[in-house]
Amino acid sequence: MTPKKEKLLLYTLATIQFTAIMDFMIVMPLGPQLMRLFDINPSQFGVIVSSYTFAAGFTGIVGAFFIDRFDRKTALLFNYIGFSIGTICCALAPSYEWLAAARIVTGLFGGVMGALVMSIVGDVVPEFRRASAMGIVMASFSVASIFGVPFGLYLANLAGWHMPFFFLGFMGLLVSILIYKVVPNVNSHLTKERPSPVQVIKNVFGSTMQVRGLMFMFVLVLGQFSVIPYISPYLVANVGFPESNLTYMYLLGGCATIFTSPMIGRLADKYGKPKVFTIMALLSIIPLITATHMPHLPVWAVLICSTLFFIFISGRMVPSMALITSTVTPQHRGSFMSINSSAMQLGSGVASFLSGLVIVKAATGEILNYNVVGYGAVFFTLVAIFIARKIKPVPQEVRVNADGGNVIEKEKEEEMQVMAEM
């Protein structure tokens, strides 16, 4: 694949991730509005957040048995169309119960989408510059923050909370056409053998590195999604941050990370993914504690703290995703990434649900016990650092292109070329 086509592919995958991330992120700043309109408590709001993640986690496990049997492009297109329709169903939901149900439908299709995107990156981009490619794809988080969430909140303020979901759903249907046109057929992983579900499980859980990778991502997600869903309600209720200014929080955080995410990816390729992850994870402890213990502060101070939160939380995800794609060979990468996606979704679902049980809404409207959630997030972050140091890349099996060329040998030649130019 030429550099131009590779970049076009990465930007297309980033667009897919943009809609998926915005779909998930927009629920959180809508928290104060949804809790007020549906007259629900923090625990019930936690159900709205976790219903998507639990459904996505379930699909990720089931999808692992079949995902490597299909061309990556075909599987991605099918699930993305279903995801878009599910998002439109969210927009049409008339009540809290129906919204939770629609989030489940969306999660059922969205569960393997991230796995497919990361598998395509892992299959197409060689390991020595994979973190940089991950940085481009994961910069979609930044774009979702800069444009997606502020625009979604604008639509919600203009025409109600339904509108952001209508926007995402119909945008997703248009992006499906882009997938069909731009994403190539990725089928070098296909073999005549059709592993049974039992064999798939054995392939994943029989590998020490893959098990460590799953544990790593589950714990890492616990260390951030216990905090993230309740930031907006906490800032509005406890810190006195104006609800209308939530847009600026996501705008500034996204603007910062759109530059830092690719940069962190390049640093991870140069200095090592475990080392860069460890640094970013340790730095992320500062905003985790700050966000969950914040007193009444002026708007500018809150925006500085929230921007640092965005930078370091997203920054630790870039090297971590590049790290775990190297724990599995291409033939089994789809199954592993699907189960990994499930582990992440289940981790975020468990985190938001448990946080909803710990957090209490006082009669005055303030959020209580958020500081306890922060301490838990720090603990899980430290555990993730410990596990990351135990993860090592596995030897990649020789793969053959459609033209009969040895992919691994070509990657080595390309690496030597790049190194010579540096």
SULMO-V63680 format. One line per field, one symbol per residue. burial: 1 if it has 9 or more other C-alpha atoms within 8 Angstrom, else 0. A space follows every 10 residues. Layout:
burial->???
//
This chain:
burial->0000010111 1111111111 1111111111 1101100001 0111111111 1111111111 1011111101 1111111011 1111111111 1010000111 1111111111 1111111111 1110110011 1111111111 1111111111 1110110000 1111110111 1110110111 0110010011 0000000001 1111101011 1111111111 1111111011 1111111111 1000011111 1111111101 1111111110 0111111101 1111101111 1110001000 0110111111 1111111111 1111111111 0111111111 1111111111 1111110111 1000011111 1011111111 1111101100 1011000011 1000011101 1000100000 00
//
